[in-house]
Amino acid sequence: MDFATSGEVFIDGESTTALSDSRLTALRRTKIGFVFQFFELLPTLTALENVELPLLLAGSSRSRDAARERLEWVGLADKFHSYPHQLSGGQMQRVAVARALVHKPCLLIADEPTGNLDTTSGAQVLTLLHSAAIDFGAAVLMATHSEEAAGIATNRIYLRDGQVVESPNLLNHAQ
């Protein structure tokens, strides 16, 4: 959704540097899932429709079944027909996680996924993000200020004012 100011970004072995807008859109639709701090659910769509939307945009033939499966996976089978305003913050974020994973992306990007949640809901979302890596094989890239959220990470990179200040786990894996 943004462009690197230096270096090169590869997703699933493909450099994104010189891709056209249409190819970048296709890459996001098939290889990347996004979870935002403020959920970004469409208020006029039900939970099921919000999860189904990325597959409909991609032209999938079994979008409804896949959306149901993902909502069940995040524990919201009883909320298929609920609108965002009828859900708690934790439930809305679980719908957002289901939407991000509905197309089985290889990369899940989460921007402050627990920032607007209470402790219990935040823990549920962190468990889902950790499970996404295991159950779907997705690499999870999470930006967070939360030590609890960072605690689920295998590798951590610490930034201050846009500069890497510490990344002991990454350095240990590189050796």
C-alpha positions in Angstrom: 0.0 0.0 0.0 3.1 2.2 0.3 6.4 2.2 -1.6 9.9 1.6 -0.2 12.1 4.6 -0.1 15.2 2.4 -0.6 16.0 -1.2 -1.2 13.7 -3.7 -2.7 10.7 -5.6 -1.4 10.1 -9.2 -2.4 6.8 -11.0 -1.7 6.7 -14.7 -2.3 9.9 -14.4 -4.4 8.5 -11.6 -6.5 10.0 -8.1 -6.5 7.4 -5.4 -6.1 9.6 -2.6 -7.2 8.6 -2.4 -10.9 5.1 -3.9 -10.7 2.2 -2.0 -12.4 -0.7 -0.8 -10.3 -2.9 -3.7 -11.5 -0.2 -6.3 -10.7 0.3 -4.8 -7.2 -3.5 -4.9 -6.7 -3.5 -8.6 -7.8 -0.6 -9.3 -5.5 -2.4 -7.7 -2.5 -5.6 -9.7 -3.3 -3.8 -13.1 -3.5 -0.7 -13.0 -1.3 -1.2 -10.4 1.4 -3.8 -10.0 4.2 -4.1 -6.8 6.2 -5.3 -6.3 9.7 -5.7 -2.6 10.7 -5.9 -1.0 14.2 -9.3 0.5 13.4 -10.8 -2.7 11.8 -11.8 -1.0 8.5 -15.0 -3.0 8.2 -17.7 -1.7 5.9 -20.6 -0.6 8.1 -23.3 -1.6 5.6 -22.1 -5.2 5.2 -22.6 -8.0 7.7 -19.6 -9.8 9.2 -20.0 -12.6 6.6 -20.2 -10.1 3.7 -17.1 -8.2 5.1 -15.1 -11.4 5.1 -16.4 -12.5 1.7 -15.7 -9.2 0.0 -12.0 -9.8 -0.9 -12.9 -13.1 -2.6 -15.7 -11.5 -4.5 -13.4 -8.8 -5.8 -10.9 -11.5 -6.8 -13.7 -13.5 -8.7 -13.7 -16.5 -6.4 -16.4 -19.1 -7.0 -16.7 -20.3 -3.4 -16.5 -17.1 -1.6 -19.4 -17.6 0.8 -18.2 -21.0 2.0 -14.6 -19.7 2.6 -16.0 -16.7 4.5 -18.1 -18.9 6.7 -15.0 -21.1 7.4 -12.9 -18.2 8.4 -15.6 -16.7 10.7 -15.9 -20.1 12.3 -12.1 -20.3 12.7 -12.1 -16.9 14.6 -15.0 -18.1 16.8 -17.8 -16.0 15.3 -20.1 -18.5 13.7 -22.9 -17.0 15.6 -22.2 -13.5 14.2 -22.5 -14.2 10.4 -25.5 -11.8 10.0 -24.3 -9.1 12.5 -23.3 -5.6 11.3 -20.1 -4.0 12.7 -22.1 -1.7 14.9 -23.6 -4.8 16.6 -20.2 -6.2 17.5 -17.7 -5.5 20.2 -14.3 -4.1 19.4 -12.7 -7.6 19.9 -15.4 -9.2 17.6 -14.8 -6.6 14.9 -11.1 -7.2 15.0 -11.7 -11.0 14.8 -13.9 -10.3 11.7 -10.9 -8.3 10.3 -8.6 -11.2 11.0 -11.0 -13.6 9.2 -11.2 -11.2 6.3 -7.4 -10.9 6.1 -7.0 -14.7 6.0 -10.0 -15.7 3.8 -7.8 -16.0 0.7 -5.0 -17.8 2.5 -2.2 -15.2 2.0 1.4 -16.0 2.4 1.9 -12.7 4.3 -0.3 -11.2 7.0 0.4 -7.6 7.9 -1.0 -6.4 11.2 -0.8 -2.7 12.1 -1.3 -2.3 15.9 -3.9 -5.1 15.9 -4.5 -4.8 19.7 -4.3 -1.1 20.0 -8.0 -0.5 20.4 -8.8 -3.6 22.4 -9.1 -4.5 26.1 -6.7 -7.1 27.5 -8.9 -10.1 27.0 -9.8 -9.2 23.4 -6.2 -8.3 22.6 -5.1 -11.7 23.8 -7.7 -13.5 21.6 -6.5 -11.6 18.6 -2.8 -12.3 19.4 -3.7 -16.0 19.7 -5.4 -15.9 16.2 -2.4 -14.1 14.7 0.0 -16.8 16.1 -2.4 -19.5 14.9 -2.5 -17.9 11.4 1.2 -18.7 11.0 0.7 -22.3 12.1 -2.6 -23.1 10.5 -2.3 -21.2 7.2 1.5 -21.0 6.9 1.3 -17.2 6.8 4.3 -15.1 7.7 3.0 -12.5 10.2 4.5 -9.0 10.1 3.1 -6.9 13.0 3.8 -3.3 13.9 3.1 -2.7 17.6 3.9 -0.6 20.6 2.7 -3.4 22.9 5.2 -5.6 24.7 2.5 -8.3 25.0 1.9 -8.3 21.3 5.6 -8.3 20.5 6.0 -11.2 22.9 4.4 -13.6 20.4 7.0 -12.8 17.7 9.8 -15.1 16.7 11.9 -12.2 15.5 11.7 -8.6 16.6 13.1 -5.5 15.1 13.0 -2.3 17.2 12.6 1.0 15.5 13.1 4.5 16.8 12.4 7.5 14.5 12.4 5.2 11.5 15.8 3.6 12.2 16.6 0.1 13.4 18.0 0.4 16.9 17.9 -3.2 18.0 17.1 -6.5 16.4 18.8 -9.3 18.4 16.7 -12.1 17.2 17.2 -11.2 13.6 20.9 -10.9 14.0 21.1 -14.3 15.8 19.2 -16.0 12.9 21.5 -14.4 10.3 24.6 -15.9 11.8 
